[in-house]
Amino acid sequence: MKLHADAWGRSLYQKAKSALAGGMRQRITWAGVGFSLTVAVVGALAFLTANNLLFLILSCLSAALLISGFLNRLSLAGLAVDIVFPEHVSARRNTPARLRIQNEKTWMPSFSIHVEGTPGSAFAAGLYFPILPAGGVLDEPVEVYFARRGLHTQDSFQIRSRFPFGFAERRILVTLRREALVYPSLEPAPWLGPLLSDLQGEIHSASRGRGHDFYRIRPYELLESARHVDWKATAHTGQLQVREFAKEREPLVEVYLDLAGWGSRRETFERAVDCCAFIAWEIASKASRLRFRTADFDVTTPVEGGVYTILRYLALVEPRESSAVSEPGLEESIQVLVSAEPVRLLEAGWHRARVVGADELDGAGAGPTGADSGGS
């Protein structure tokens, strides 16, 4: 069998021989057990009675049993399986992929083929093909599901068939050896909604200014300069209206993930990574400027890289026992701090940051705390 996988847009091709997975395995079905008992009874009666008709029936039954095993094995032979993953895959989300099966036998179709994942496999749902013509190719959409982020290097699934009579089911366990980089989950936690709304509100407020691009017409506010009054809109509404312009640069959102202080709280750290991935994804999708930082990583989008650069880093990041405390950037920014020990970072200058601590990540708090709360 041939196996093909595509991760990050790269194709990795290999031949998965049956010996790698213990060869072709066979399981006798209840229909096979019943048929075998029938053959045994007819054989016993034929020898006890010396009846030629019973010997003829025994020969036909034995031939059917042998032919069934031969055709069952032949139906699974000569199959080539290709699995194509999308370029970007995130954890805990059903992701569409493509399953391609080719029958390399040029003279015989394959019948009644089941393809399904083994327990723990990313290939969740099974597929059934009643017939695969000789030399034919079937391309079907499937869904894959990865429970955790990280670099996944192997997966396995099985191909089975009961053709032609269902007396036995033969299976081939195939191990797919390939690399698939899985991003953190991009599904929002319930408490992340208010945090994201606050960030978007602050971005919206910071976008107001006196740049060159027209932003909107709004009612006049006390003590504003009269030179921005829009007299046409004022005449139309009967109230003073002013023109508002957007700033030349979008506000910068700075997200900092503290890698130290997590100790044995591995699941809490995983939720911290998911939190950073979700914030980065949402902010980048709104075309806002984003700077993501850790002790050993610093990328500003879209100048130094895209959001997928950040997601690739978060897919492999690990906690540390200790790390240097980084100061916030010099540029005025909207700051988010994700840390198990936010107090020491607040003392380093992150006092303006919105703090996401261990309590919020564990679901103990109602939402992210402010800088004046002292963290968690």
Secondary structure, DSSP 8 states (H G I E B T S, - for coil): -EEEEEETTEEEEEE--GGGGTSEEEEE-HHHHHHHHHHHHHHHHHHHHT-HHHHHHHHHHHHHHHHHHHHHHHHHTTEEEEEE--S-EETTS-EEEEEEEEE--SS--EEEEEEEE-TT-SB-S-EEEEEE-TT-EEEEEEEE--SS-EEEEEEEEEEEE-TTTSSEEEEEEEEEEEEEEEE------TTHHHHHHHHHHHHHHHTEES-SEEEEEEE--TT--GGGB-HHHHHHHSS-EEEEEE-SS--EEEEEE--BS-TT-HHHHHHHHHHHHHHHHHHHHTT-EEEEEETTEEEEETTT--HHHHHHHHHH---BS--------SS-EEEEEE-SSHHHHHHTT-TTSEEE-HHHHTT-SSS-B-GGGT--
